[in-house]
Amino acid sequence: MNRRQFFTTSTLALTGTALAVDPKEPAPAPPIGTLVPPPQKPRFQFSVKYGMIGEGATPLEKFQIMKDLGYDGVEMDSQFSVPPKDIVAAIEKTGIPVHGVVNANHWGTRLSDPKPETREKALDELLAGIRYTHAVGGSTLLLVPGAVNADKDETHEQVWQRSIEGIRKAVPLAAELGVRICIETVWNRFLYDPKGGADQKPDQMIKYLDEINSAWVGAYIDLSNFRKYVNIPNWLRALGPRVVKCDTKDFKLDPGKFCDIGDGDVDWPDTRKALAEINYYGWISSEVAGGKRDRLADNLARMRKYLLGA
């Protein structure tokens, strides 16, 4: 048999084998070691804060609304508001997951408080938040680490030291239960200058996270919170893999207030570009005024339009 006859015969044999396969049977698994491309999935999964769902009397009813509207998940506002068993039941019946939890009371009961007993209570609530997040199947606990109040013995340096001390005490439990503690960018006068300009750098936040030095602590970037002070796309680029999750709304520079996605001055094309550049995949949670179905449907349409460019 010459070379040409060999390839012709081999091709016919393979074709005959392919035709003989029952189309109803599943395709055979590829040989071990074969590189199989992953299935194509959306870059982002969209959710809302639980408190935004202004319709439905029970967690199950609220989760069903989220499913009907096409949302991917929910983020709980507090570890104390709804018993874990009720959330787990809603998840099991709807398939809508809870991807994370917002730590309760972190503005009022702060890790940075000058009183040791208050800091201890804040740590207890942080640990409770980690346990709750694990119980409902979430992967992150959003944390505001403190607030600078110089007149109340909470300088920037004190907030830095006290909050890191508390967070480090929580890291062992976070690692044990597989829950990441995520520091959110908020108007707490910490890690930025509230009297500074509109293009502040993320150097302090990077240094803060790197000083904690744990894979279980990362950044929760609100894509709009700091619009008054920083260029968020540039923060995303600088923080890179430190970014674990994102929140979003929009911000109107004049008169200086938060608003619905698309109604403000956030640079959405550059934000999308920056998220792609840092290879960000995953959850983006909306944080705007909630409401009933029509309101939530409009919110999801805005998220898809401005974050996916759809």
Secondary structure, DSSP 8 states (H G I E B T S, - for coil): --HHHHHHHHHHHHHHHHHHS-TTS------TT---------SEEEEEEGGGB-S-SSHHHHHHHHHHHT--EEEES-SSSS-HHHHHHHHHHH---EEEEE-TTTTTS-TT-SSHHHHHHHHHHHHHHHHHHHHTT-SEEEE-----BGGGTB-HHHHHHHHHHHHHHHHHHHHHHT-EEEEE--SSS-SS-TTS-S---SHHHHHHHHHH--TTEEEEEETTTTTTTS-HHHHHHHHGGGEEEEEE-EEETTTTEEESTTSS---HHHHHHHHHHTT--EEEEE-S--BSHHHHHHHHHHHHHHHH--
